Amino acid sequence: MTSEATTTLSSTSASPTARQVWTRSRGVLLALVILLAAAVAIAVVRSDAQHGRLDPRSADPGGSRAVAELLADRGVTTRVVTTLKEAGTAAGPDTTLLIARPDLLTSRQQDRLRSVFSGSGGRTVLVAPGAPSVGTLAPGVDADPTPSVDSTLPPACALPAARRAGTADTGGIRYTTDAPAADSCYLSAGLPTLLRIPTAEGNGDTVVLGAPDILRNNRLDERGNASLALQLLGSRSHVVWYLPSLSDDSATDDDRSFLDLVPSGWLWGTLQLFIAAVLAALWRARRLGPLVPERLPVAIRASETVEGRARLYRKSDARDRAAGALRSTTRTRLAPLVGVSPAQAHAPEALLPALSAQLRREGQPLHSLLFGPPPRDDAALIALADQLDALESEVRRP
């Protein structure tokens, strides 16, 4: 008897097995592994592509070592700095300060850097500054949101360096300016991609370059790129090459939020993971429309259905639902026995008087039994079931 009961319990258990869990989840796990591998591969590829970008010490295609070597042949020294403090102390009338990635500077760094080199009398070269930085580092200059269509452009200005270099690969960000005495060169659709703005203090100037191509190793020997790069950077005896770094203490900006500190790649990665999760949820949903009743392929015994529902109620501690089901079923069966229509079976004012008249009992105990509050524990639920069963037997007794 015990073995038979154990077999029945095992066959009706609602808990999924380890094999079922693996079968259901392996598709999602495989998709997550593929997505993670793709993210790692993209990160590796992008990290290789960014290695040594515009670094005068790098011989990579995107580096700028060739420019530094040509400047050294002309007697111009090149010094690489990665902090705002080093860049500020190196500024002077005989120095060209090149800022490789101006948009990486915080607003505080831009203001401090501008105050340092504005009165130094030297030259400042901004490489492809966008809207976040160009207005601060070069007052009176705005970046146009539409980039240049052509990368190779003629000088189309009277700036001696541009006229001697001729056609060069300056096409990139286009600018507009209201600065007086500014040289606007290499026009694209009427807007310059190279600006030279003389400073009001001393003999210094600021050069805004719309694209970094003329500084890259793999583009330096094309057209007039080398000539233009050497003339822009070789007008002073020293070049300070500023590569903004995250290790710079001055990069701390208390006004920025946490999202401002998160790299854009992580934000895009989070968005991709969210989209993947939504797609996986839709894939696993299986039912995208209303539920459609269908005939069961096999007949299920009523005892198994009752036992399975009882286990679900017990697992979720749903004694109120279980008691409600017991009372509702009892009222439905008692109503025809005492002459009450099924429609009035769940109305206390109709069912209780009829029961009291037949059993000759007071209505209050019957009301508490058939319409009372849910039991407080499992023992009370079992007692309720026994009392309901006894009540029904008493009503059916001749």
RAZIQUI-V79227 format. One record per residue. N is the residue number from 0. PSI is psi as a letter, one per 20 degrees, with the letter a starting at -180 (* if undefined). Layout:
n:psi
N:PSI
N:PSI
This chain:
n:psi
0:g
1:g
2:g
3:g
4:h
5:h
6:g
7:g
8:g
9:h
10:h
11:j
12:p
13:i
14:p
15:q
16:r
17:h
18:g
19:g
20:g
21:g
22:h
23:h
24:i
25:h
26:g
27:g
28:g
29:g
30:h
31:h
32:g
33:g
34:g
35:g
36:g
37:h
38:g
39:g
40:g
41:g
42:h
43:g
44:g
45:h
46:h
47:h
48:h
49:i
50:p
51:j
52:p
53:k
54:p
55:i
56:i
57:p
58:j
59:r
60:h
61:i
62:a
63:k
64:h
65:h
66:g
67:h
68:g
69:h
70:h
71:h
72:h
73:j
74:j
75:p
76:q
77:p
78:p
79:p
80:q
81:j
82:q
83:h
84:g
85:h
86:h
87:g
88:h
89:i
90:q
91:r
92:h
93:k
94:p
95:o
96:o
97:p
98:o
99:g
100:m
101:h
102:i
103:i
104:q
105:r
106:h
107:g
108:g
109:g
110:g
111:g
112:g
113:g
114:h
115:g
116:i
117:h
118:j
119:h
120:j
121:a
122:q
123:p
124:o
125:o
126:o
127:l
128:p
129:a
130:h
131:h
132:h
133:h
134:h
135:g
136:h
137:n
138:p
139:j
140:p
141:q
142:p
143:p
144:i
145:o
146:r
147:q
148:g
149:p
150:h
151:p
152:q
153:r
154:g
155:l
156:r
157:j
158:p
159:g
160:g
161:h
162:h
163:h
164:h
165:b
166:p
167:r
168:m
169:i
170:p
171:d
172:p
173:q
174:q
175:q
176:q
177:j
178:p
179:q
180:k
181:p
182:o
183:o
184:r
185:m
186:q
187:o
188:k
189:i
190:p
191:q
192:i
193:p
194:q
195:p
196:o
197:q
198:q
199:h
200:p
201:b
202:j
203:r
204:r
205:p
206:p
207:o
208:p
209:i
210:q
211:j
212:h
213:i
214:i
215:q
216:h
217:i
218:i
219:h
220:j
221:p
222:c
223:k
224:g
225:g
226:g
227:g
228:g
229:h
230:h
231:h
232:i
233:j
234:i
235:r
236:i
237:q
238:p
239:o
240:o
241:o
242:o
243:p
244:q
245:i
246:i
247:p
248:h
249:i
250:i
251:p
252:o
253:i
254:i
255:q
256:r
257:h
258:h
259:h
260:i
261:p
262:q
263:h
264:h
265:h
266:g
267:h
268:g
269:g
270:g
271:g
272:h
273:g
274:g
275:h
276:g
277:g
278:h
279:h
280:g
281:h
282:h
283:i
284:g
285:h
286:o
287:j
288:a
289:q
290:p
291:o
292:q
293:q
294:p
295:q
296:h
297:q
298:p
299:p
300:q
301:h
302:h
303:g
304:g
305:g
306:g
307:g
308:h
309:h
310:h
311:g
312:g
313:h
314:h
315:j
316:k
317:m
318:h
319:g
320:g
321:g
322:h
323:g
324:g
325:g
326:g
327:g
328:g
329:g
330:h
331:h
332:h
333:h
334:g
335:h
336:h
337:j
338:k
339:p
340:q
341:h
342:h
343:j
344:h
345:j
346:o
347:h
348:i
349:g
350:g
351:g
352:h
353:g
354:g
355:h
356:h
357:g
358:i
359:l
360:r
361:q
362:h
363:g
364:h
365:h
366:g
367:h
368:g
369:h
370:j
371:a
372:r
373:q
374:q
375:h
376:a
377:h
378:g
379:h
380:g
381:g
382:h
383:g
384:g
385:g
386:h
387:g
388:g
389:h
390:g
391:h
392:h
393:h
394:h
395:i
396:p
397:*
